[in-house]
Each structure stands twice: as C-alpha cells, then as structure tokens.
Amino acid sequence: MDYNKQKYQGVIPAFYACYDDVGNISKSRTQALARHLLAQGVKGLYVNGSSGECIYLSVEERKEILENVMEAVGGKMTIIAHVACNNTRDSMELAKHAEQLKVDAIAAIPPIYFRLPEHAIAKYWNDISSAAPNTDFIIYNIPQLAGVSLTLSLLDEMLKNPRVIGVKNSSMPVQDIQMFKDKAPDRLTIFNGPDEQLAGGLLMGATGGIGGTYAAMPRLYTRLFDLTLEGQVQKAAELQNEICRIIYLLVSCKGSMYAMIKELLRRKGISCGSVRAPLAPLVPEDYKVADACEKAIAEAESKYL
C-alpha cells in the first residue's frame, strides 16, 4: 500500500472541544484554537478524540467541530478525525462526513461497554472504514478506557483492510509499539499515545505522537520529538521527565485535567470555555495549581527551547 507517511510524522495535539459561555460549541473559539496550534509548529491535529470530550458530544456537534477546524486550518496541517461512537451507524455517518471534508485520516476506538468478540470489533472498524473508502484508517488502542486491547490476532485481521495504515497506541507498555510495528513495518505508522512516554515510544518505533497534553505545551513536545530523533537521548530523557512532572501537576486538581489545560490556554488569550458535564470544572483552589503549572511550563521552556 502506498501512502504519505511523512504527513503523520511529528507532534499531533489532541484537539479540545471549545464552548461558548453557556456550553454550546463555539465556532470562533474552535477556529482560534486551531490557528493557535498551527502557529506553534505542530504537525497536525487529532479532532474529536478523548481529549475532545467526544463521548459527551452529539453527532452534530462533532460534525460542527470538525467543519470549523477544517475551515480554519484544513490543507495547512495534517487532520485526523476520530469518528467512533458507541454504535456503528453514527460512526459511519461521522466517517462519511470526515471524508467529505477531505481529512487526512479517520480513527476509531473499539466499541465500549459490551465485551465483543474480536470478529465483531473488526466488523465495527471495517464498517466505519467502508463509509470513508478513500481515507486512511487508524486503529485507536486505549485499553484502560475502552476495556478491550488490540491483540496481534485482531491487528492481523484489520491488516486485510487496505485502508488501515496505523495504530494510535495509548496502552502503557512501550513494548506494544514494537510488537504492532513488527506486524507490518513498511506499512504501519504507530503513534505514541501516553504523553508520559513520548521519548520511549519514539525509541521503540513510533513515527509520531498524539497526546492530550500537547496543546498545553506544544513547543516542549516538538523539542522532545526533535531531540529524540536527533539521538540526543540523555537530553530527551531529561525533558521527558520535566514534562512528566508538569503532567502530574495538571492532574492534581479537583477539576478535570482538560479544564485545567483550558485555563492555561485562557491565560494565553485562547478561550475554550469549560468542560462538558459530567466532566468536573475547576474549583477555586485549583487556580493555585494552574499558577504552578504555568510557572513549570515557563521554566521548562526557558531551559530547553
């Protein structure tokens, strides 16, 4: 199979849902965030994934977000649209819509809640792919949230689909990246998912990274990516550890980590609103954590950039 691997190589932030002050999707805020991330020099955007609060959004809201992103930055950076819903029909509708907008790829987690056999998961993914027959398909492996892991036998089955070009691997063992890559080294692009181990994932064969905290500190992640590929492993490890400490701060608040990241973006002039219930918004004491996060990011940037 021939496809442009280069467009998937690099740092691809997970895109956040942007709301107005009453909690509806905001076109202006969505486009402002997309343009902001474009200006940071990242490779692309991963739209409507976990960090985009996708499971709390309607099909129409997810279409609206993707349309706004494509209008703002389509053709200027790689766009991957996560299209999975917890039923095949809605997922196929989103896949068809994404192809009509000419995204670079679609991605999908497996169905959640019911424990389905592998052949049913494969059919779910292949049905979604069939709705976007001219668009690259990326398997999203996130067993800690989906409740099901991508096995090598399931990957073998999915490789029969010529549109399958990669795996977004958010399982914690970096060994999984090596095992998935080995299945089809000339074909598969593996994306590192856990932000805490981007350097390790790249060393194990990942081509790039897709991460939920990238938008909070995009230049630190692009620097980490460059250091790792340049073979400056010790310096990359030091920066990875700095990033991990910032992540630990981000998740230390009572509110959702995404609410915290949106607060950090607000302080940079990029308003994304709050988070969609039942995700927890920030509480007053969380703003001290935001101060600490802001300071830690600035110190890391002054040290490594």
N, C-alpha and C positions, 0 to 999 in steps of 0.2 A: 504494500500500500504506500502511496506517495502523498505526503502532506508536509506542510511547512512547520517543522519542529521549532524553528528559530522564534516564531511568534509566541511560543509558550515558555521560552527560557528567560527566567528572571523572577522578579518580585511582583506578585499579583495580590493586592489587598482585597480582602472580602469587603464588599460594599455595604454600608449601613442604610437601613430604612430611614428616610428623612420625613418628619411630620411637621405640620404647622402647629400653632399653639393650642389647637383643640384636638389634635391627634389624627388628622387626616393626612394623606400623602401630599407632600408639598413639591410641586414641580420646580419652583425656583431654588429651594434648598437642595433638592436632589441634584440638580444641574450644577449648583455651586460646589457641592462636594466632589462631583465627578471632575469638574475643571480644576479644583484644588489638587486632587490626586494626580491628575495629568501633569500639572506643573511641578510635582515632586519628583518626576522622572521614573515612576514605576512602569513596569511592563504592561500591565493591564488591570482589569477589574473583574472580580467574581461577584456576580449580581444575584440577589435573592437566595443566598445560602443561609446557613445557620446564623451568622452574624447579621444578616439582613432580616432576621426575625420572620423567616418565610413561613413557618408553621402557624403564625398568628395573623397572616395576611390572607386576603381573599385572592382568587384567581385574577380578578380585575385589577386589584391593587398591584399585584406582581407584574401584570402587563404594563400598567402605568409607570411603574418604577423603571422597567427596562426601556420603555419608549423614551422616557426622559433622559436616561443615561446615553442611549444611542444618539439622541438628538444633540446632546452636549459634546460627546467625545467619540462617537462611532466613527471608525475609519482612522482614528488617531492613536488608538491603543487596542490591545487585544481584549475582547469582551467574551467572557464565559458566563452563560446564563444557567443557573441552577433551576431546573424545571420540575423537580419531583414534588408531587403531592401524595397524600396517602390513599390515592385511588388512581387507577390507570387513565381514566377518561380525562380528568383535569390535567394530569401530567402531559398527556398527548396534546391537549389544547395549548398548553404553555410551550411545548416543544415546537409545534407548528408556528405559533406566533413568533418565537425567537428566530426561527429560520427565515420567516418573512422579513424580519428586521435585519437580517444578514449578520448575526453574531458569529463569532469565530467557532464557538463550540457550545454545546449544551452539556450539563452534568446532572446526575441524579443519585441520591441516596437510595438504598433499598427501602421497600415498604416497612413501616414500623408497626408496632403493637402486636399484630398476629405473627406468630413464628411460622413463616412459609418455607416449604422445601426449596432447594436450590433451583429446580426446574421452573418453579413459579416466579422466583426472583428474576431469573434470566428472561422469562417471558415478559415480565413487567418492564425490564430495561429495554428489551428488544422492541416491544410495542411502542415505548416512548421514542426510541430511535427511529422507528418507521414513520413517525409523524414529522420527522425532520431528516429526510433521507439524504440530503446533500450537506449535512452539517456534522462535524466531528462530535463524537460522543465520549464523555469522560465518566468513568465509574467513580462514585464518591464512597470511600470506605471509612466509616466513622462508627466502629462497633460499640464504643462506650455510650453513644447516644441512640443509635439505631437498633441496638440489641442483636445485630447479626454481623458476622465478619465475612469479608471477602476471602474465600478459600481459593486455593490453586485450582481445584476442580471447577469451581464456578467461573474463575477467570478463563480457564481453558474453553469453557462453553461460550463465554462472551467474545472471545477472540475469533469465533466463527463469524461474528458480525464485522464486516469490513470498516464500519464507521467508528469502531472502538479504537481510540488512539492513546488513551491514557487512563491513569488512576490518580485521583486526589486521595492520598493516603493520610488519614488522620488517626490511625492507630498509633499507640505509643512506641511499640518496638521498631527501631530503625531497621531491624533485620527484615521486616516486611517489605521495605522498599527494595532491598536487594533481591528478595525472592520474586516479587512481581516483575522487576526489571529483567530478571533472568528468563522469564517466560517468553519474552519477545523483545530482546534488547534493541533490535533495529527498528522496531515499530512503536513500542510503548514509551510515552512520556510519563514519568512519575513525578507528581507534585508532593512536596513535603507539606503535611498539614499541621502538626503540632508546632506552634511558634517557638516553644522552648527548646527545640532541637533542629532548627533550620540548618545549622552548620553540619551537624551529624547526618541529617538527611541528604544533604548535598554530597557529602563524602561517600555515602552509601549508594549514590547513583541517581538521586533526584535531579531533574532538569531545572526545576524552579520551585517556588513555594507559593502557596495560597494560605493566607492567615488572617485571623480575626483581629489581631492587634497591630497589623501592619500600618493601618491608616493613622494610628496614634503616633507613630514614629517611623514614617516611611524611609527617611534618609538613613536611619540606623540600619534598617533591614537591607537596603540597597548596598550600603557599605559592607555589611556582613556577607552578602552574596558575593561581592567583588573580592573581598579578602579570601574567602574560601576557594573560589575558582582560581585565584592567583597563587594558591598554595601557601599563603601566609596563615598556616593552621593555628599557630600559637596566638597570634593576634586575633584571629577569628574566634577562637575559643574564649578569649578574654571578653570580646564584645558580646558574644552569645551569653556569657554569664551576666554581664551588665543588663542585657535585655531581659533575661530571666528574672532578675531582681525587680525590674520595673513591672513585669507581668505579675509578680507576687503582690506588688502594691496595688495594681489595677483590680485584682480580685479580692482585696482585703476589705472592701467597703460593704455596707449592708445592701446597697443597691446593686443592680446588675452591672457587670463589667462593661456592657455596651452603653449603659447610662453614664458610666464614668468616662469612657472614651469620648462620648458625645460632649460631655462637659469640657474635656481638654480641647476638642475641636472648636467649641464655642469660644474658648479663650483665645483662639487663633482667628476669630472672626467668621468661622464656618458653623452656622447654626443648623442642627439636625433635629431639634426638638428632643423629646424624651424617648421612652421606650413603650411598646405596646403591652398593655396588661395581658397576662398576669406577670410579665417581667417586672421586677421591682425597680422603681425610680430611686434616685439618690435621696438620702435623708440628710438633715442639716449637718450632722457630724462627718458625713462623707466628704465635705468640701475641704477638710483638712487633709484627707487622703489625696484629693485632687491637687492640692498645693504640693504635696510631697512627690506625686507623680510628675507634675510639671517641672519641678526642680530636678528630679532624677534624669528626665529626658534631656533637659538643657545641659546638664553636666556631662552626660554621655556624648551628646553631640559636640560639645566643646573639646572633648578628649579624643574622639575618633573621626570627626569629619574635617 
